[in-house]
Amino acid sequence: MPTVTVQPVAITKLDDWSRRYAFDFAASFVEFNAPPASLPTIQSANVSADSGITATLESLDPTGTAYVRISGGTAGDSYNVSVDAVLSSGDELSLPALVSVVDPGPGGLPQKTLAKLPDWERHYQFPFGKVFAEFNVATPPSISGTPVFSCIPASDGSTVSGTPVAAGTSVIVFVTGGNAGESYQLRCTVTTSGGDTLSIPGLLAD
């Protein structure tokens, strides 16, 4: 007898992301073979998650979507998250997700590669527009508040300084400092109008 499995939703995030994700049950609704007006709606839902990561139900669209905020986790680890929904028809469905928390760079989340000479003082762009487009909503979020720029010290203990300024869906960072031959792990972090915390990693080589 054939085995039918429900493939978990694959989610990839950085450890400092706190983001709202959509769990879409609507595809399961069409399997009811009922006219659109007779399709069930979501009456209630709850979320469960492995320890070490936080998953919280934020809102429900009764026509088929549960919005869950996922935050935390340790880079290199994966976590199971599941959303269980009760429908107006009395059916109970669930959507599992596998959340992989990754490091920036090869094998993880792509990072911006930037280059400068030690005496350069220049502006670099961190474009968040592509990340915002992934939210797949009628009105994508915008950057709110003041962006944050951080730098992990290089092997010789030196760092670079950056002054971030929001510009539309991007952040422009004025970067100074650094020593020749050193590489610096950078991160630009923003808070969105939807309450999400997102970041873009970068690698700066002097």
RODO-2510 file (C-alpha; in nm, 4 decimals, decimal comma):
residues 206
     n   res          X          Y          Z
     1     m     0,0000     0,0000     0,0000
     2     p     0,1459     0,3399    -0,0936
     3     t     0,2750     0,5563     0,1881
     4     v     0,1595     0,9167     0,1886
     5     t     0,3650     1,1682     0,3832
     6     v     0,3222     1,5386     0,4453
     7     q     0,6461     1,7163     0,3684
     8     p     0,7365     1,9811     0,6278
     9     v     0,7656     2,3419     0,5227
    10     a     1,1355     2,4303     0,4937
    11     i     1,2318     2,7517     0,6738
    12     t     1,5835     2,8957     0,6853
    13     k     1,6739     3,1794     0,9213
    14     l     1,9560     3,3496     1,1054
    15     d     1,9710     3,3230     1,4828
    16     d     1,8801     3,6903     1,5358
    17     w     1,5753     3,6875     1,3069
    18     s     1,2311     3,7260     1,4598
    19     r     0,9952     3,6937     1,1666
    20     r     0,6325     3,6164     1,0889
    21     y     0,5792     3,3140     0,8621
    22     a     0,2608     3,2064     0,6835
    23     f     0,1338     2,8485     0,7224
    24     d    -0,1119     2,8077     0,4355
    25     f    -0,3814     2,5450     0,4847
    26     a    -0,5796     2,6571     0,1769
    27     a    -0,4254     2,3900    -0,0488
    28     s    -0,5728     2,1247     0,1800
    29     f    -0,9154     2,2882     0,1598
    30     v    -0,9499     2,2283    -0,2165
    31     e    -0,9218     1,8546    -0,1510
    32     f    -1,2649     1,8709     0,0116
    33     n    -1,4157     1,8876    -0,3430
    34     a    -1,6717     2,1431    -0,2307
    35     p    -1,7836     2,4638    -0,4024
    36     p    -1,5712     2,7634    -0,2930
    37     a    -1,8582     2,9009    -0,0857
    38     s    -1,8762     2,5720     0,1033
    39     l    -1,5073     2,5359     0,1840
    40     p    -1,4271     2,5163     0,5555
    41     t    -1,2638     2,7952     0,7512
    42     i    -1,0112     2,7862     1,0341
    43     q    -1,1816     2,8142     1,3708
    44     s    -0,8770     2,7886     1,5947
    45     a    -0,5107     2,6933     1,5851
    46     n    -0,2206     2,6248     1,8173
    47     v     0,1539     2,6006     1,7666
    48     s     0,4086     2,3573     1,9088
    49     a     0,7869     2,3713     1,8728
    50     d     1,1037     2,1987     1,9871
    51     s     1,2796     2,3530     2,2842
    52     g     1,5400     2,6110     2,1937
    53     i     1,3271     2,8053     1,9486
    54     t     1,0203     3,0234     1,9987
    55     a     0,7102     2,9919     1,7780
    56     t     0,3993     3,1955     1,8592
    57     l     0,0657     3,2172     1,6798
    58     e     0,0142     3,5845     1,5895
    59     s    -0,3027     3,5845     1,3817
    60     l    -0,5435     3,3750     1,1765
    61     d    -0,6942     3,4355     0,8347
    62     p    -1,0044     3,2133     0,8539
    63     t    -0,9877     3,1464     0,4784
    64     g    -0,6787     2,9346     0,5260
    65     t    -0,3653     3,0917     0,6720
    66     a    -0,2084     3,0901     1,0172
    67     y     0,0637     3,3484     1,0821
    68     v     0,3361     3,2356     1,3203
    69     r     0,6272     3,4375     1,4558
    70     i     0,9454     3,2309     1,4829
    71     s     1,2512     3,3610     1,6664
    72     g     1,5674     3,2411     1,8344
    73     g     1,7465     2,9146     1,7798
    74     t     2,1145     2,8231     1,7658
    75     a     2,3119     2,8439     1,4423
    76     g     2,3754     2,4959     1,3045
    77     d     2,0662     2,3409     1,4656
    78     s     1,7262     2,2493     1,3189
    79     y     1,3915     2,2584     1,4958
    80     n     1,0467     2,1120     1,4382
    81     v     0,7509     2,3497     1,4442
    82     s     0,3900     2,2425     1,3871
    83     v     0,0654     2,4352     1,3482
    84     d    -0,2548     2,2438     1,4321
    85     a    -0,5849     2,3852     1,3052
    86     v    -0,9488     2,3026     1,3777
    87     l    -1,1827     2,3693     1,0862
    88     s    -1,5471     2,4695     1,0763
    89     s    -1,6179     2,1250     0,9262
    90     g    -1,4852     1,9562     1,2393
    91     d    -1,1678     1,8407     1,0644
    92     e    -0,8351     1,8777     1,2384
    93     l    -0,5292     1,9408     1,0208
    94     s    -0,1655     2,0181     1,0909
    95     l     0,1232     2,1679     0,8949
    96     p     0,4763     2,0771     1,0073
    97     a     0,7842     2,2914     0,9421
    98     l     1,1556     2,2246     0,9742
    99     v     1,3356     2,5422     1,0787
   100     s     1,7083     2,5458     1,0013
   101     v     1,9090     2,8130     1,1812
   102     v     2,2167     2,8801     0,9700
   103     d     2,5400     3,0752     0,9816
   104     p     2,6086     3,3382     0,7161
   105     g     2,8418     3,2352     0,4380
   106     p     2,9115     2,9109     0,2460
   107     g     2,6641     2,6383     0,3363
   108     g     2,4391     2,8884     0,5112
   109     l     2,2671     3,2136     0,4256
   110     p     2,4399     3,4065     0,1444
   111     q     2,6215     3,7133     0,2696
   112     k     2,7226     4,0318     0,0945
   113     t     3,0909     4,0366     0,0012
   114     l     3,2373     4,3852     0,0298
   115     a     3,5860     4,5166    -0,0448
   116     k     3,7743     4,8250     0,0713
   117     l     4,1237     4,9550     0,1259
   118     p     4,2226     5,0515     0,4817
   119     d     4,2151     5,4240     0,3974
   120     w     3,8743     5,4079     0,2281
   121     e     3,5749     5,5693     0,3898
   122     r     3,2732     5,4750     0,1855
   123     h     2,9031     5,3881     0,1771
   124     y     2,7769     5,0305     0,1354
   125     q     2,4206     4,9234     0,0639
   126     f     2,2346     4,6466     0,2494
   127     p     1,9175     4,5866     0,0409
   128     f     1,6258     4,4445     0,2406
   129     g     1,3738     4,4748    -0,0446
   130     k     1,4187     4,1129    -0,1601
   131     v     1,3620     3,9844     0,1927
   132     f     1,0481     4,1986     0,2242
   133     a     0,9144     4,0587    -0,1059
   134     e     0,9231     3,7086     0,0431
   135     f     0,6456     3,8054     0,2842
   136     n     0,3984     3,7669    -0,0069
   137     v     0,1487     4,0187     0,1290
   138     a    -0,0401     4,3002    -0,0415
   139     t     0,1560     4,5652     0,1476
   140     p     0,5180     4,4596     0,2164
   141     p     0,6691     4,5876     0,5415
   142     s     0,8973     4,8886     0,5609
   143     i     1,1966     4,9701     0,7798
   144     s     1,1052     5,1399     1,1061
   145     g     1,3295     5,2789     1,3753
   146     t     1,7068     5,3077     1,3524
   147     p     1,9063     5,0280     1,1832
   148     v     2,1905     4,8649     1,3782
   149     f     2,5365     4,7862     1,2363
   150     s     2,7721     4,5407     1,4074
   151     c     3,1188     4,4027     1,3357
   152     i     3,2954     4,0979     1,4802
   153     p     3,6643     4,1787     1,5495
   154     a     3,9126     4,0372     1,2988
   155     s     4,1967     3,8002     1,3886
   156     d     4,4154     4,0917     1,4989
   157     g     4,1392     4,2332     1,7201
   158     s     4,0646     4,5285     1,4941
   159     t     3,7150     4,6291     1,3828
   160     v     3,5511     4,8648     1,1378
   161     s     3,2999     5,1332     1,2290
   162     g     2,9720     5,1867     1,0493
   163     t     2,6965     5,4480     1,0580
   164     p     2,3694     5,3033     0,9218
   165     v     2,0870     5,5110     0,7715
   166     a     1,7605     5,3707     0,6358
   167     a     1,6861     5,4614     0,2730
   168     g     1,3606     5,3125     0,1451
   169     t     1,3892     4,9338     0,1661
   170     s     1,7685     4,9477     0,2019
   171     v     2,0163     5,0563     0,4666
   172     i     2,3182     5,2628     0,3651
   173     v     2,6167     5,2161     0,5970
   174     f     2,9150     5,4540     0,5987
   175     v     3,2110     5,2290     0,6870
   176     t     3,5539     5,3393     0,8070
   177     g     3,8635     5,1752     0,9546
   178     g     4,0058     4,8280     0,9251
   179     n     4,3552     4,6886     0,8727
   180     a     4,5103     4,5587     0,5526
   181     g     4,4786     4,1835     0,5019
   182     e     4,2020     4,1403     0,7587
   183     s     3,8422     4,0220     0,7057
   184     y     3,5448     4,1401     0,9074
   185     q     3,2085     3,9724     0,9686
   186     l     2,9416     4,2407     0,9498
   187     r     2,5700     4,2422     1,0142
   188     c     2,3061     4,5062     0,9492
   189     t     1,9840     4,4593     1,1483
   190     v     1,6471     4,6314     1,1074
   191     t     1,3049     4,6273     1,2666
   192     t     1,0129     4,6347     1,0247
   193     s     0,6735     4,8013     1,0406
   194     g     0,5297     4,4523     1,0951
   195     g     0,7366     4,3982     1,4100
   196     d     0,9895     4,1637     1,2481
   197     t     1,3616     4,1728     1,3215
   198     l     1,5734     4,0885     1,0158
   199     s     1,9421     4,1117     0,9336
   200     i     2,1724     4,0876     0,6350
   201     p     2,5240     3,9487     0,6962
   202     g     2,8309     4,0757     0,5149
   203     l     3,1991     3,9932     0,4776
   204     l     3,4338     4,2889     0,4391
   205     a     3,7912     4,2290     0,3209
   206     d     4,0438     4,5087     0,3643
***
